[in-house]
């Protein structure tokens, strides 16, 4: 539809009933000014793969073939005299011995030279077309709520008792879980949940989303000094809150936007992987990933124990990540993306491990599998992810040990325990999704990590709780501030989510942080 028509329609609507207009205006929150700056999208698409090879090779062939044809035509119609004249005029530029050669010899030599250049150009174009564009992490920001949103253990318990939604058995169950999950007294709830009569309406959920995403973006733009008009691609991931229009629709009309939902706590790595793919086909582009989880509408009000864990574990949070393929960030960016690996297990057990549903009374919530079943699903997905990731990041010494041990198990002793490679030789820092204390404990034991290695995960869980997809960015923020990252060191982000998913991303520090 024509833009002018849109403006006219909006003007016509605004001139309607004043009472309705004022009510509508009061209901719609004010939108940040940077959501709608005037700018036309200017994403330049570039071909990759076979298309790029075909295009580059054709152009190279034409450029180098034309001189060969011209040389042949001139030689035939001028019988070589033109070459002698040219050599006489530019004898200072040509080896003296070459000047005395026969014109036919000179013609053959020049033809061979151009054909050789053509072949070299073809080889280079093939190699360049298959080379992936580097993706740089310019900077990132995590949402830091105001202190008024903090909830202590005492407040959580009293509030759970006061709302009148839960029976006494459920209240006691949540009390026990609260002290076993590893959360501290400084986590955050949105305003809608902490009211005397909780407001879990759509409007309240939108207010939470607007506060978190706007807060992340404000801080990110302040850090990077980049204008909102410089952003070309936007990816928003929020699993449980999927309104219409989408959260990504709050941004400019001329931006390339994507909205991911229902992808669980590992959705941030999915968004990073999507941004990576988009930055392969859009040159000189900048992408922003917004990762959050909205819990206003998903505070479970029933009494099914498998669905009560989310109430005690999940908290409000979010992160904004800026990525780019611009060459200038080779020097000024923070990290370079080494690789990203996505794994989804779709067996019945895996699919139902984290499942949003309704209880027998119609209360909506997320049902988690029992501890043993959930850890089995996590272990299976993790094994597949590491099988793919290992050859990309492990040193040769560990890969050879793994192969020899695999042969030993297959041909000598099938009951031998599988060899777990030493991933500490591949990574310097670990961002293990703060899904709960049991998850962190299990990975610490299996990977033989030190308390120092898992400190970012434990500290994030204690300070912010499980903020779903954004938790790995709170952990990286902790690493930068407390452990520090040196140039060349690698950071491994590992997250699990519904589906069942196990996703990982590996970053290499460009400079000391």
MARPATOR-619651 format. One record per residue (C-alpha): residue number from 0; y, z, x. Coordinates in steps of 0.001 Angstrom, whole numbers, m for minus. Layout:
NUM  Y  Z  X
...
This chain:
0  0  0  0
1  3525  m791  1206
2  5271  2095  2899
3  8413  1603  807
4  6358  1854  m2362
5  4917  5130  m1128
6  8394  6482  m528
7  9544  5341  m3964
8  6567  6972  m5627
9  7242  10223  m3803
10  10899  10073  m4807
11  9936  9397  m8399
12  7575  12370  m8444
13  10258  14588  m6993
14  12656  13655  m9767
15  10303  14882  m12478
16  10171  18246  m14203
17  12142  20722  m12086
18  9998  23675  m13043
19  6813  21890  m12032
20  8437  20734  m8813
21  9548  24213  m7865
22  6115  25660  m8598
23  4436  22971  m6523
24  6849  23500  m3650
25  6166  27206  m3704
26  2430  26655  m3485
27  2455  24168  m588
28  3125  25817  2797
29  5775  24322  5024
30  4264  21849  7494
31  5137  21939  11170
32  7743  19336  12112
33  5561  17880  14838
34  2980  16798  12291
35  5079  13846  11186
36  7258  12402  13974
37  8209  8727  13771
38  5933  6750  16021
39  3670  3777  15594
40  178  3956  16971
41  m227  1924  20126
42  m3851  2383  21096
43  m4969  m512  23223
44  m8617  m1344  22823
45  m10547  m2480  25876
46  m13991  m4011  25941
47  m16862  m2293  27679
48  m20464  m3017  28490
49  m21714  m6568  27991
50  m18497  m7664  26242
51  m16416  m6530  29194
52  m18756  m8216  31649
53  m18640  m11444  29679
54  m14835  m11424  29407
55  m14171  m10435  33033
56  m16721  m12884  34394
57  m15315  m15789  32361
58  m11767  m15097  33543
59  m12897  m14709  37141
60  m14858  m17937  36912
61  m11841  m19851  35591
62  m9454  m18399  38163
63  m11687  m19245  41114
64  m13147  m22469  39768
65  m9777  m24166  39291
66  m8961  m24230  43042
67  m12440  m25615  43780
68  m11917  m28457  41278
69  m8435  m29184  42659
70  m9777  m29325  46204
71  m12518  m31760  45189
72  m10117  m34036  43287
73  m7588  m34107  46100
74  m10284  m34793  48648
75  m11756  m37703  46684
76  m8478  m39404  45788
77  m6649  m38728  49046
78  m9677  m39328  51294
79  m8973  m36185  53235
80  m5511  m37204  54468
81  m3837  m34480  52445
82  m5835  m31807  54251
83  m4761  m33114  57623
84  m1088  m33047  56578
85  m1387  m29527  55229
86  m3053  m28296  58381
87  m342  m29905  60509
88  2403  m28155  58534
89  769  m24751  58593
90  m960  m24888  61966
91  484  m21507  62906
92  m1426  m19986  60012
93  m4751  m21634  60835
94  m6941  m21186  63872
95  m6260  m23927  66379
96  m9924  m24882  66723
97  m10261  m25222  62939
98  m7356  m27713  62847
99  m9245  m30173  65018
100  m12262  m30307  62699
101  m13066  m33304  60535
102  m11522  m33248  57001
103  m15017  m33260  55497
104  m15880  m30108  57442
105  m12659  m28457  56287
106  m13405  m29438  52673
107  m16897  m27960  52843
108  m15628  m24755  54444
109  m12913  m24240  51820
110  m15362  m24975  48982
111  m17863  m22471  50353
112  m15103  m19892  50720
113  m14004  m20218  47094
114  m17569  m20209  45781
115  m18237  m17047  47823
116  m15143  m15415  46360
117  m16349  m16381  42887
118  m19736  m14732  43432
119  m18123  m11593  44877
120  m15765  m11395  41910
121  m18671  m11745  39478
122  m20539  m8866  41145
123  m17424  m6662  41168
124  m16684  m7399  37502
125  m20224  m6433  36503
126  m20013  m3160  38424
127  m16556  m2330  37077
128  m17559  m3063  33470
129  m20422  m580  33689
130  m18369  2156  35336
131  m17357  4841  32871
132  m13748  5897  32696
133  m13207  9455  33961
134  m12210  12010  31325
135  m9863  14774  32422
136  m9232  18120  30754
137  m5459  18390  30993
138  m5264  21938  29612
139  m6428  24056  26699
140  m5228  26959  24607
141  m7001  29645  22573
142  m5518  31264  19476
143  m4226  34775  19989
144  m3636  36399  16558
145  m971  39023  15940
146  m2032  42649  16173
147  m1661  43029  12402
148  m4885  41043  11988
149  m6940  43407  14169
150  m9827  45278  12583
151  m11567  48312  14019
152  m15122  49391  13303
153  m13820  52163  11066
154  m11684  49759  9064
155  m14575  47322  8664
156  m16881  50062  7349
157  m14298  51530  4956
158  m13298  48086  3726
159  m16943  47139  3144
160  m17393  50265  1049
161  m14101  49855  m817
162  m14461  46257  m2096
163  m17418  47200  m4295
164  m19448  44086  m3542
165  m22347  45719  m1707
166  m24966  48273  m2626
167  m25510  51322  m419
168  m28464  49767  1402
169  m26393  46727  2379
170  m23521  48925  3544
171  m25824  50922  5826
172  m27380  47714  7110
173  m23984  46306  8064
174  m23039  49561  9790
175  m26107  49343  12025
176  m25508  45680  12779
177  m21877  46262  13635
178  m22711  48595  16527
179  m25590  46433  17772
180  m23817  43063  17871
181  m21634  43859  20891
182  m18262  43591  19104
183  m15387  45867  20048
184  m12494  47334  18069
185  m10010  44511  18687
186  m11475  41566  16791
187  m9572  39742  14048
188  m9978  38979  10339
189  m7743  36666  8289
190  m5344  38311  5848
191  m7271  37149  2786
192  m10361  39200  3629
193  m8565  42429  4542
194  m6697  42764  1237
195  m7744  45600  m1062
196  m9029  42915  m3391
197  m10155  40159  m984
198  m8601  36759  m1618
199  m11171  34111  m760
200  m9428  31287  m2615
201  m8906  27766  m1311
202  m5208  28474  m790
203  m5965  31550  1304
204  m8420  29536  3411
205  m5791  26843  3973
206  m3349  29486  5160
207  m5879  30725  7714
208  m6533  27181  8951
209  m2822  26379  9199
210  m2088  29588  11120
211  m4924  29126  13623
212  m4511  25391  14262
213  m697  25536  14428
214  m852  28497  16796
215  m3240  26663  19134
216  m1135  23497  19126
217  2155  25304  19710
218  749  27028  22774
219  m930  23858  24066
220  2261  21812  23870
221  4199  24619  25534
222  1681  24694  28394
223  1436  20950  28996
224  5086  20043  28265
225  3689  17050  26414
226  5335  15893  23210
227  3249  15632  20029
228  4187  11938  19909
229  2151  11417  23086
230  m1117  12271  21326
231  m3209  9234  20384
232  m6491  10760  19175
233  m7173  13913  17168
234  m10565  15493  16489
235  m10825  18605  14313
236  m14090  20497  13872
237  m14549  23252  11293
238  m18033  23680  9863
239  m17758  25745  6697
240  m14306  24834  5372
241  m14057  21155  4514
242  m11140  20619  2104
243  m9749  17385  728
244  m7511  16143  2275
245  m9229  17112  5506
246  m7761  19422  8122
247  m7213  16405  10373
248  m5036  14817  7668
249  m2277  17346  8409
250  m1412  15308  11486
251  615  12102  11766
252  m252  9033  9742
253  m347  6838  12868
254  m2861  8885  14834
255  m6551  8105  15273
256  m8033  11174  13581
257  m11546  12499  12946
258  m12729  15527  10978
259  m16144  17053  11769
260  m17764  19581  9434
261  m21131  21277  9036
262  m21987  21002  12736
263  m22143  24712  13520
264  m21123  26774  16504
265  m21778  23957  18982
266  m19372  21560  17261
267  m16768  21846  20011
268  m19073  20123  22498
269  m19787  17475  19834
270  m16028  16925  19576
271  m15709  16715  23362
272  m18520  14158  23450
273  m16832  12115  20710
274  m13521  12238  22565
275  m15323  11070  25710
276  m16717  8041  23871
277  m13320  7183  22362
278  m11594  7442  25729
279  m13981  4794  27042
280  m12551  2202  24632
281  m8885  3221  24535
282  m7072  2970  27840
283  m4254  5296  28878
284  m4889  7528  25863
285  m4584  11254  25234
286  m6863  13138  22848
287  m6614  16612  21342
288  m9646  18528  20082
289  m9106  21407  17651
290  m12096  23743  17316
291  m12186  26530  14758
292  m14208  28179  12013
293  m12700  29314  8736
294  m14180  32550  7442
295  m11905  33327  4475
296  m14187  31637  1948
297  m17354  32553  3779
298  m17336  36320  3770
299  m20635  36912  2014
300  m20391  39246  m972
301  m24083  39645  m1792
302  m26896  41927  m648
303  m29406  39611  1044
304  m29871  40958  4566
305  m30498  37576  6180
306  m27024  36533  5025
307  m25147  39745  5878
308  m25233  39178  9643
309  m22378  36676  9448
310  m20084  39358  7968
311  m20483  41634  10975
312  m20581  38952  13660
313  m18063  36198  12878
314  m14337  36595  13437
315  m11158  34500  13281
316  m10306  32258  16244
317  m9684  28732  17450
318  m8926  26532  20432
319  m6962  23369  21224
320  m8131  21148  24085
321  m6212  18210  25539
322  m8176  15377  27186
323  m7048  12114  28744
324  m8250  9154  30792
325  m4884  8582  32462
326  m5180  8323  36220
327  m2253  10693  36840
328  m4396  13615  35669
329  m6699  13082  38632
330  m4103  15181  40464
331  m2470  17283  37756
332  m5337  17961  35332
333  m7561  21031  35396
334  m11077  19624  35136
335  m13014  16397  35154
336  m15859  15980  32677
337  m19080  15537  34645
338  m21391  15047  31669
339  m22134  16158  28126
340  m25589  16451  26545
341  m26319  16747  22831
342  m29690  17726  21386
343  m30639  18131  17719
344  m34004  19458  16545
345  m34776  18379  12980
346  m38078  20115  12249
347  m38208  22180  9054
348  m38009  25439  11002
349  m35079  24247  13112
350  m33235  22719  10154
351  m33449  25952  8158
352  m32675  28304  11063
353  m28961  28406  10125
354  m28603  27373  6498
355  m25680  27656  4091
356  m26919  28420  599
357  m26585  30754  m2386
358  m28504  33928  m3042
359  m30259  34704  m6328
360  m26929  35783  m7896
361  m25014  32680  m6823
362  m23160  34252  m3893
363  m22566  31677  m1167
364  m23351  32521  2446
365  m25146  31476  5620
366  m28764  32558  5955
367  m30011  33100  9498
368  m33667  32959  10488
369  m35328  36173  11621
370  m34822  37147  15261
371  m38179  35916  16595
372  m38108  32617  14682
373  m34505  31952  15656
374  m35150  32576  19346
375  m38140  30203  19228
376  m35917  27457  17805
377  m33211  28211  20383
378  m35765  28063  23214
379  m37165  24709  22079
380  m33716  23094  21770
381  m32600  24562  25096
382  m35688  23239  26867
383  m34965  19699  25663
384  m31319  19957  26649
385  m32148  21168  30156
386  m34748  18426  30601
387  m31989  15870  30082
388  m29252  17768  31899
389  m31284  18843  34951
390  m31519  15482  36766
391  m27772  14991  36297
392  m26653  18233  37919
393  m29466  19842  39932
394  m29709  19291  43695
395  m32678  17261  44972
396  m34392  20351  46312
397  m34703  21832  42812
398  m35749  18537  41270
399  m38556  18129  43802
400  m39770  21699  43162
401  m39777  21041  39427
402  m41762  17805  39855
403  m44342  19368  42164
404  m44815  22322  39831
405  m45182  19948  36886
406  m47951  18081  38736
407  m49623  21397  39569
408  m49661  22433  35909
409  m50957  19066  34782
410  m53751  18540  37309
411  m54620  21967  38759
412  m53760  24902  36509
413  m52636  24092  32993
414  m52091  27788  32216
415  m49519  28240  34968
416  m46047  29257  33794
417  m43504  26429  33769
418  m41057  26341  36655
419  m37499  27197  35654
420  m35066  25461  38031
421  m32377  27558  39645
422  m29319  26355  37759
423  m27184  28688  39816
424  m27399  26001  42501
425  m25775  23539  40092
426  m23104  25678  38420
427  m20566  28219  39592
428  m19401  29535  36208
429  m21091  29925  32821
430  m19660  29740  29314
431  m22653  30756  27176
432  m21811  30734  23479
433  m21066  34289  22351
434  m23418  34009  19396
435  m24602  37595  19720
436  m25838  40090  22247
437  m29479  38985  21905
438  m28629  35380  22794
439  m26669  36419  25888
440  m29400  38861  26982
441  m32106  36208  26608
442  m30286  33553  28631
443  m29316  36080  31296
444  m32976  36969  31763
445  m34423  33445  31613
446  m31886  31927  34009
447  m31870  34992  36265
448  m28113  35287  35910
449  m26170  38239  37226
450  m23994  40532  35077
451  m21038  38794  36714
452  m22265  35396  35469
453  m22521  36480  31826
454  m19426  38700  31879
455  m17254  35987  30246
456  m19670  35769  27300
457  m19992  39534  26842
458  m16252  40073  27206
459  m15473  37354  24661
460  m17982  38740  22175
461  m16550  42246  22609
462  m12885  41217  22442
463  m12923  38425  19840
464  m16371  38477  18236
465  m18243  35272  17458
466  m15476  32711  16881
467  m18075  29961  16445
468  m17259  26662  18179
469  m14175  28008  19959
470  m16010  30851  21722
471  m16795  28783  24838
472  m13049  28222  25309
473  m12258  31931  25061
474  m14890  32350  27768
475  m13339  29675  29994
476  m9966  31337  29456
477  m11500  34622  30643
478  m12993  32919  33716
479  m9653  31405  34710
480  m7826  34716  34376
481  m10438  37126  35750
482  m12884  35182  37952
483  m10674  32243  38896
484  m11966  28717  39540
485  m11740  26920  42859
486  m11422  23195  43362
487  m14813  21463  43190
488  m16560  24309  41348
489  m18555  23419  38239
490  m18413  25137  34855
491  m21272  24900  32355
492  m20501  25275  28665
493  m23589  25885  26525
494  m23529  26314  22747
495  m26008  26483  19878
496  m25425  25529  16270
497  m26911  24637  12925
498  m29012  21519  12707
499  m30504  22901  14992
500  m28310  21909  17929
501  m28102  22761  21591
502  m25145  21078  23284
503  m23756  21413  26767
504  m20793  20150  28778
505  m20253  20317  32532
506  m16775  20359  34060
507  m15682  20075  37689
508  m12436  21760  38700
509  m9867  19332  40091
510  m7767  22068  41685
511  m7713  25814  42156
512  m7080  27566  38863
